[in-house]
C-alpha cells in the first residue's frame, strides 16, 4: 500500500486527473480524501499496490497539471496488515 498526497489550487481538476489516471493505469484506490485549507487543497489517496515505480509514474502524470503545487509519495504502510486495533 502506498500513499499519494497532492497539494492543488483546483481541487476538482486535480481529483479528476488523479481518478482518471489511476483508472487508465488499472490501479485500485483503497481510499481518497480531500481537505480545504485557505486557497490550497490537499488530496490524499491510498493505492493498493506493491510496485513503487507504478505509483511514481502516476505521481508524475498527475503532477504535470498546472494546478498541482506538490506531489508526495509515501512508502508502504504495515499498519493495516499488522492486525493491531
C-alpha positions as CSV (number, residue, x, y, z in Angstrom):
1,X,0.0,0.0,0.0
2,X,1.3,3.4,-1.0
3,X,0.0,6.9,-0.1
4,X,-0.1,9.7,-2.6
5,X,-0.7,13.3,-1.5
6,X,-1.3,16.2,-3.8
7,X,-1.4,19.9,-3.0
8,X,-3.5,21.8,-5.5
9,X,-5.2,25.1,-6.2
10,X,-8.1,23.5,-8.1
11,X,-9.5,20.5,-6.2
12,X,-11.9,19.3,-8.8
13,X,-9.3,19.3,-11.6
14,X,-6.7,17.6,-9.5
15,X,-9.1,15.0,-8.1
16,X,-10.5,14.3,-11.6
17,X,-7.0,13.9,-13.0
18,X,-6.0,11.5,-10.2
19,X,-9.1,9.4,-10.6
20,X,-8.7,9.3,-14.4
21,X,-5.0,8.4,-14.4
22,X,-5.5,5.8,-11.7
23,X,-8.2,4.2,-13.9
24,X,-6.1,4.3,-17.0
25,X,-3.2,2.7,-15.1
26,X,-5.5,0.0,-13.7
27,X,-4.8,0.9,-10.1
28,X,-7.1,0.2,-7.2
29,X,-7.6,3.2,-4.9
30,X,-8.3,2.0,-1.4
31,X,-9.4,5.4,-0.2
32,X,-9.4,9.0,-1.4
33,X,-9.9,12.2,0.7
34,X,-9.8,15.9,0.1
35,X,-9.3,18.7,2.6
36,X,-9.5,22.5,2.0
37,X,-7.0,24.9,3.7
38,X,-7.5,28.5,2.7
39,X,-6.7,28.6,-1.0
40,X,-4.9,25.2,-1.0
41,X,-6.4,21.8,-1.3
42,X,-4.8,18.6,0.0
43,X,-5.9,15.4,-1.8
44,X,-4.8,12.1,-0.3
45,X,-5.1,8.6,-1.8
46,X,-4.2,5.1,-0.7
47,X,-3.2,2.9,-3.5
48,X,-3.4,-0.8,-3.1
49,X,-0.2,-1.9,-5.0
50,X,3.3,-3.1,-4.1
51,X,5.2,-1.5,-7.0
52,X,6.7,1.9,-6.1
53,X,7.6,2.6,-9.7
54,X,4.0,2.5,-10.8
55,X,3.0,4.9,-8.1
56,X,5.9,7.2,-9.0
57,X,4.7,7.2,-12.7
58,X,1.2,8.1,-11.5
59,X,2.5,10.9,-9.4
60,X,4.5,12.3,-12.3
61,X,1.5,12.1,-14.7
62,X,-0.9,13.8,-12.2
63,X,1.8,16.3,-11.2
64,X,2.1,17.7,-14.7
65,X,-1.1,19.7,-14.2
66,X,-0.7,23.4,-13.8
67,X,-2.9,23.5,-10.6
68,X,-0.7,20.9,-8.8
69,X,1.8,22.5,-6.5
70,X,3.4,19.5,-4.8
71,X,3.1,15.7,-5.0
72,X,4.4,13.4,-2.3
73,X,4.5,9.6,-2.3
74,X,4.9,7.8,1.0
75,X,6.0,4.2,1.2
76,X,4.2,1.1,2.2
77,X,2.3,1.1,5.5
78,X,2.2,-2.1,7.5
79,X,-0.5,-0.7,9.8
80,X,-3.5,-2.5,8.3
81,X,-1.5,-5.7,7.8
82,X,-0.5,-5.9,11.5
83,X,-4.0,-6.7,12.8
84,X,-3.5,-4.3,15.7
85,X,-6.5,-2.4,16.9
